[in-house]
């Protein structure tokens, strides 16, 4: 059976998932496109519902065929889509280590999704979301994650005490130069006396990188609650949240802080 009308009740419910209120109420979200559907399957996520372009055979046996125009009417992509899956949101009870990224006030969904993508790429254990952050299960964030939404643990955080390990606040210009965990106590002793102080931590110890929005940064009280304050030395005035988190995750992973994370189930 093929759905031919965009007014079909199931498609109406699917369209509502573009709104945050309806996602929160239902605990569901939608992922569009072959790559995201494949990423979900590879990570072991089973679609609660699935809709595909009639005749395409995408998504598996449980996906329902939909007429091209009807499917385009419920797509959040300007060019339309060939397949959409609906999945249950998954929230960790608390963020895990050894490497966590905490976002505060990052309201751009593209930045949130990109941080998830970088977290997966550089082996972070989890991404924690503080006040003012965009919904990671919104359409733009899911697309920006490039499938990492199905692999990286996500947790909501109200108290910084929930964050694992040493907390390193990333700021635009203050604090020490960010450096990944040292592998030996000799690292500090053998560093050049001309090098600026760095925020190196000992390898193997859990830590959390705290990142704020580009315009406002981290609130003073958040910075004050962290064990270390660090910056990424750059020529420009600032980096957006996603770029800053990506560079910081690379630096931490380069020096051995990567997680032995397994995909979120």
C-alpha positions in Angstrom: 0.0 0.0 0.0 1.3 3.5 -0.9 0.5 6.7 0.9 -0.5 9.2 -1.7 -1.8 12.2 0.3 0.1 14.6 2.5 -2.9 14.7 4.7 -2.5 11.1 5.7 -2.7 11.0 9.6 0.7 9.3 9.8 2.4 12.0 7.7 0.7 14.7 9.8 2.3 13.2 12.9 5.6 13.0 11.2 5.4 16.7 10.1 4.8 17.7 13.8 8.3 16.3 14.8 9.8 19.4 13.1 8.6 21.3 16.2 10.5 21.1 19.5 7.3 20.9 21.6 6.1 17.9 19.7 9.4 16.2 19.9 9.6 16.7 23.6 6.0 15.5 24.1 6.5 12.4 22.1 10.1 11.6 22.9 10.7 11.0 19.2 12.6 12.6 16.4 13.0 12.2 12.6 16.1 11.6 10.5 16.1 12.2 6.8 18.2 10.8 4.0 19.9 7.6 3.1 23.1 8.4 5.0 21.3 9.1 8.3 19.1 6.0 8.0 22.2 3.9 7.3 24.0 5.4 10.2 21.1 4.6 12.5 21.1 1.0 11.4 24.8 0.6 11.7 24.6 1.9 15.3 21.8 -0.5 16.1 18.9 1.9 16.3 15.6 0.5 15.0 13.2 2.9 13.4 9.8 3.2 15.2 8.3 4.3 11.8 9.8 4.6 8.4 8.7 6.3 5.2 10.3 6.0 1.8 9.9 7.1 -1.8 7.6 4.6 -3.4 9.6 2.0 -5.4 12.9 2.9 -3.9 13.2 0.0 -1.5 15.1 2.1 1.0 15.1 1.6 4.7 14.0 -2.0 5.0 10.8 -4.0 5.1 9.1 -2.0 7.7 9.3 1.3 5.8 6.1 2.5 4.1 6.0 3.6 0.5 5.0 7.2 0.0 4.2 9.1 -3.2 6.9 11.6 -4.2 4.9 14.7 -3.7 3.4 13.6 -0.3 6.9 12.7 1.0 8.3 16.0 -0.2 5.5 17.8 1.7 6.7 16.4 5.1 10.4 16.8 4.4 12.4 19.5 6.2 14.9 19.5 3.3 14.4 22.1 0.6 15.2 19.6 -2.1 13.0 16.9 -0.6 14.1 13.4 0.6 13.9 9.8 -0.4 13.6 8.3 3.1 12.6 9.4 6.6 13.0 7.4 9.8 11.4 8.1 13.2 13.4 7.2 16.3 13.2 7.3 20.0 15.3 10.0 21.7 17.9 8.6 24.0 19.3 10.7 26.9 22.0 9.4 29.3 21.2 9.9 33.0 24.5 11.7 33.3 27.5 12.5 31.1 30.4 9.9 31.1 34.1 10.1 30.7 36.9 9.9 30.2 36.4 12.7 27.7 33.2 14.8 27.8 32.2 18.1 26.1 29.9 20.4 27.9 28.0 23.1 25.9 26.5 26.1 27.6 24.2 28.6 25.8 25.0 27.2 22.3 21.7 27.9 20.7 22.6 27.2 17.1 21.5 23.7 16.1 24.1 23.5 13.4 26.8 24.0 16.0 25.3 21.5 18.4 25.2 18.9 15.6 28.7 19.6 14.5 30.0 19.2 18.0 28.4 15.8 18.1 30.1 14.9 14.8 33.5 16.0 16.2 32.9 14.2 19.4 32.4 11.0 17.5 35.4 11.7 15.2 37.8 12.3 18.1 36.5 9.6 20.5 34.7 11.7 23.1 32.6 9.7 25.5 29.6 12.1 25.7 28.3 15.5 25.0 26.5 17.3 27.9 24.1 20.1 27.3 23.6 23.0 29.7 21.0 25.8 29.7 20.3 27.6 26.5 21.4 24.9 24.1 19.6 23.9 20.9 17.8 20.6 20.8 20.2 18.0 19.5 17.2 16.0 18.1 16.0 18.9 16.0 16.2 18.5 12.2 19.2 20.9 11.7 21.2 19.4 14.5 20.5 15.8 13.4 21.7 16.7 9.8 24.8 18.5 11.1 25.7 15.5 13.2 26.1 13.4 10.0 24.9 10.4 11.9 26.9 11.0 15.1 23.5 11.5 16.9 23.3 7.7 16.9 26.7 7.1 18.3 27.5 9.7 21.0 25.9 9.7 24.4 23.9 12.9 25.1 23.0 14.2 28.6 21.3 17.2 30.0 23.2 18.9 32.9 21.9 21.4 35.4 24.8 21.0 37.9 28.5 21.2 36.9 29.1 18.6 39.6 27.6 16.0 37.2 30.5 16.5 34.7 33.2 13.8 34.8 36.8 14.6 35.9 38.7 17.8 35.7 36.8 20.7 34.2 38.6 22.9 31.6 36.8 26.1 30.7 37.6 27.3 27.1 37.6 31.1 26.9 38.6 33.4 24.1 41.8 34.9 25.5 42.3 34.2 29.1 43.9 31.4 31.1 46.5 29.0 29.8 47.2 27.7 26.4 45.2 24.5 25.8 47.3 21.4 25.6 46.3 17.7 25.7 47.1 15.4 28.6 50.8 14.7 29.2 52.0 11.2 29.2 54.8 11.8 31.6 55.8 14.0 34.5 58.9 14.8 32.4 56.8 16.6 29.8 56.6 19.7 32.0 60.2 19.5 33.1 61.5 19.2 29.6 59.3 22.0 28.1 61.1 25.1 26.9 61.2 27.9 29.4 60.0 30.1 26.6 56.7 28.2 26.2 53.6 29.8 27.7 51.9 27.9 30.5 49.6 25.2 29.3 46.6 23.4 30.5 48.0 19.9 30.2 46.4 17.2 32.3 47.7 13.8 33.1 47.0 11.1 30.5 44.2 8.7 31.5 42.4 11.0 33.9 38.8 12.0 33.0 38.1 15.5 31.9 35.4 17.7 30.5 35.9 20.6 28.1 33.4 23.4 28.7 32.4 25.5 25.6 30.2 28.5 25.4 28.6 30.4 22.6 30.9 32.5 20.4 29.3 35.9 21.3 28.7 35.4 25.0 31.2 32.7 26.0 30.9 30.9 29.3 29.3 32.8 32.2 31.8 34.0 34.9 30.3 31.6 37.5 30.9 28.7 35.2 34.5 29.6 34.5 35.1 30.1 38.3 33.8 26.7 39.0 36.3 25.0 36.7 39.7 23.6 37.8 41.4 25.1 34.7 40.8 27.9 32.3 42.4 27.7 28.8 42.3 29.3 25.4 43.2 28.1 21.9 45.9 30.4 20.5 44.6 31.9 17.2 45.0 35.0 15.1 41.3 35.8 14.8 39.2 37.3 17.5 37.2 34.1 18.3 36.0 30.8 17.0 32.4 29.6 17.0 31.4 26.9 19.5 31.7 24.0 17.0 35.2 25.1 15.7 36.5 25.6 19.3 35.2 22.3 20.5 36.6 20.5 17.4 40.1 21.9 17.9 40.0 21.2 21.6 38.8 17.6 21.0 41.6 17.1 18.5 44.2 18.3 21.0 42.9 16.1 23.8 42.6 13.1 21.5 46.1 13.7 20.0 47.6 13.4 23.4 45.8 10.2 24.4 42.6 11.3 26.1 40.4 9.5 23.6 37.6 7.3 25.0 37.1 3.6 24.6 33.5 4.6 23.9 31.1 2.1 22.4 28.2 3.3 20.3 25.2 4.5 22.3 22.4 1.8 22.4 
